[in-house]
Amino acid sequence: MDPIVTVQDAVTAFEPWMEPTDAELDAIEQDMPLILADVDLLDAYITTLDRTPTELDARRIRRARRRVLAERLTLANRTAGTSLPGGAA
């Protein structure tokens, strides 16, 4: 008979290398305005799922789309000047 062994330690083990690096946290921080704009757009869409969109809903969706596009443009312009590690041209 084989003993039943739990894998709790293997599943929930904490290793320091599992934490995000400072560079990854900085990248998330730079992307946060775009992430929040995407969340606002999704919220605008979700409010109209179970009903016919009103003019106010349509304005909210348009405003959220414009904000997402503006944040994408800002992020693209910000990252266009940075170089990739590894010497890639």
C-alpha positions in Angstrom: 0.0 0.0 0.0 1.4 3.4 -1.0 1.0 6.2 1.6 -0.9 9.3 0.7 1.3 12.3 0.9 0.1 15.9 0.8 1.7 18.3 -1.6 0.7 21.3 0.4 4.3 22.3 1.1 5.2 22.0 -2.5 2.3 24.0 -3.7 2.4 26.8 -1.1 6.2 27.0 -0.6 7.5 30.5 -0.6 10.7 31.2 -2.4 12.4 34.6 -2.6 12.9 34.2 -6.4 9.1 34.0 -6.9 8.7 37.7 -6.0 8.6 40.2 -8.8 11.9 42.1 -9.4 12.2 45.8 -9.1 12.3 46.1 -12.9 9.0 44.2 -13.2 7.4 46.4 -10.5 8.6 49.5 -12.3 7.1 48.2 -15.6 3.8 47.6 -13.9 3.9 51.1 -12.3 4.5 52.6 -15.8 1.6 50.6 -17.3 -0.8 51.4 -14.4 -2.6 54.4 -16.1 -3.3 52.2 -19.1 -4.5 49.4 -16.9 -6.9 51.7 -15.0 -8.2 53.2 -18.3 -8.9 49.7 -19.6 -10.7 48.9 -16.3 -12.9 52.0 -16.8 -13.7 51.0 -20.4 -14.7 47.5 -19.2 -16.9 49.0 -16.5 -18.6 51.2 -19.1 -19.2 48.1 -21.3 -20.4 46.0 -18.3 -23.0 48.6 -17.3 -24.7 48.3 -20.7 -24.8 44.5 -20.9 -28.2 44.0 -19.4 -30.0 47.1 -20.9 -30.2 49.2 -23.9 -27.4 51.8 -23.8 -28.6 55.4 -23.2 -26.9 58.5 -24.6 -25.1 58.9 -21.3 -23.8 55.3 -21.5 -22.6 56.0 -25.1 -20.8 59.1 -23.9 -19.2 57.2 -21.1 -18.0 54.5 -23.5 -16.6 57.0 -25.9 -14.8 58.9 -23.1 -13.3 55.7 -21.8 -12.2 54.7 -25.3 -10.5 58.0 -25.8 -8.8 57.7 -22.5 -7.5 54.2 -23.4 -6.2 55.5 -26.7 -4.5 58.5 -25.0 -2.9 56.3 -22.4 -1.6 53.9 -25.1 -0.2 56.8 -27.1 1.5 58.2 -23.9 2.9 54.8 -23.1 4.1 54.2 -26.7 5.8 57.6 -26.7 7.4 57.0 -23.4 8.8 53.6 -24.3 9.9 54.6 -27.8 13.0 56.2 -26.6 14.2 53.4 -24.3 16.5 50.7 -25.6 16.2 47.0 -25.1 18.9 45.2 -23.1 21.2 42.9 -25.0 22.4 45.4 -27.6 19.5 44.9 -30.1 19.3 47.6 -32.6 
